[in-house]
Amino acid sequence: MAADALCVIRGAMLPNLSNKLYEKRKNAVLEIEGIVKQLATAGEHDKISVVISLLINDFTYSPQATHRKGGLIGFAAVTVGLTSEAAQQACCCLEEIHVKDIEQSNFQEKNQS
């Protein structure tokens, strides 16, 4: 999946999304917003889903705070980029996050036993 995401998003932008400096994260987010707007206009929802999955898996669940911050503002950029189609993609995104949370809870329960 990471290879698919790199076809959509420049690989050089990803380190900026998790940078300590807010300005670098902001510039990466503005680029993500532009990419998502282009994909939404072209009707390429599969590629938008790949971007969302990348943000969930590589950033939102990271143990590093700057990665989580980058993931959250990345989600905001995706939402802005989607504009009227945000509700459709948000349902998919929230389901994926919920499933990941359940898997993580189950894993923690097994390790505590």
N, C-alpha and C positions, 0 to 999 in steps of 0.2 A: 504494500500500500504506500510506503514511503516513496517508492519510485514513481508511482502515479501522481503523488502530490508534487514531486519535483518537476513533473511535466507541466503542472499548472502554476506553481510558485517557484520563483528563482531560489536556488539553494543558498545563495549568498544572503538572501533576505532573512532566512530563519534564525541565524545567530543574532541578528539585530532585534528580532521579536523577543528574545530573552535577555537582552542587554540590561545592565544595571541602570544605564542612563535613559530617562524617560523619553528624551528627544529621539533617540535611536529607535526605541520601541514605537513611538508615534509615527515616524517615517515608514517603518515596516507596515504598520497598520493601515496607513493611507494607501500604500501600494496594494495591500490585500483588498481593501475596499474597491479600488479601481478594477482589480482583476475580477472580483465577484460581480461588479456591475456589468462588465463585458460579458461574463459567462451567463448572467441572468438575461441579458438582452438577446444573446445568441440561443437561449433555451437549453444550455448545457448543464442540466441539474445534476447529472452524475459527477461532473467535475467539482461542482459546488459541494456535494456530499463528501468528496475526497478531501477538500479543504477543511470542512467541519470535522471530519474524522481525524485529520492530522492535528488540529487544534486540541481535540479531546485527548487523544492518546499520547501525544508528545509534549503537550504543554499543560493542560488543565490538571492532569494527574501527576505532574512532576513533583518530586520532593523539594525542588528549589523554588523559592518564592518568586524570583524574577521570571521563571518560566510560567508559573501560574498567572502572574500579572499579564504577561504577554498573551497567554491563551485567552484570558478574559477580555482584554481590549481587542483581541483578534475576533472574538465572537461578536463584539459590538460592531466591528467593521463589517463583518459578514452580514449582520442584520441591516445596517445602513445600506450596504451594497444591494441587498435583495429588495429593499423598499416594499413594494406591494406583495411580493412573494415570500415575505419573511415568515408568515404564519405556517405555510406549508413546510418549509425547511425546519422551522423551530420544533415542530412536533417530532420529526425524525431525529433531530439533535437531542432533544430531551429524553426520548426513549433510549437512545444509545448511552447517554450519561447515566440514566436510571439502571439500565442493565449492568453497566460497569460498576456502579456502586453496590449492587446486589452481589456481583461476583466477588468484589473486594471484601464485603462483609462476610460472605461464606468462607473465603480463604482465611480471614482473621479468626473466625470461630473454630475452624479446623486446627489451626496452629495453637490455639489456646487450650484445646482439649488434650 
